[in-house]
Amino acid sequence: QVQLVESGGGLVEPGGSLRLSCAASGITFSLYVMGWYRQAPGKQRDFVASITSSGRANYADSVKGRFTISRDNAKKMVSLEMNSLEPDDTAIYYCMAHLSGSNLDYWGQGTQVTVSS
């Protein structure tokens, strides 16, 4: 049974920081590209960042320079360090695992991030 469990969301003031984590189980972690997506109320789910097993990262333009994705293959975890948060970053953040070379994706349940004063 595949599980992706996110943690670390919450309420933060503009300019603040949060660190999201995602613990994976039930998959051969090293075979998966791991990523973060977000969905704001009334909007589609958008790509935020991804990282390959070898550590190559990719970011949405809106978060470049503010967010950093990392992974620990031994612990089967992926994290998203978010700095200089803005109200537009408010969304539910989802962890995603994509099996390389396939159409197979797994999703977590999401964690709420709210940026507000």
Secondary structure, DSSP 8 states (H G I E B T S, - for coil): --EEEEE--EEE-TT--EEEEEEEESS-GGGEEEEEEEE-TTS-EEEEEEE-TT--EEE-TTTTTTEEEEEETTTTEEEEEE-S--GGG-EEEEEEEEETTSS-EEE---EEEEE--
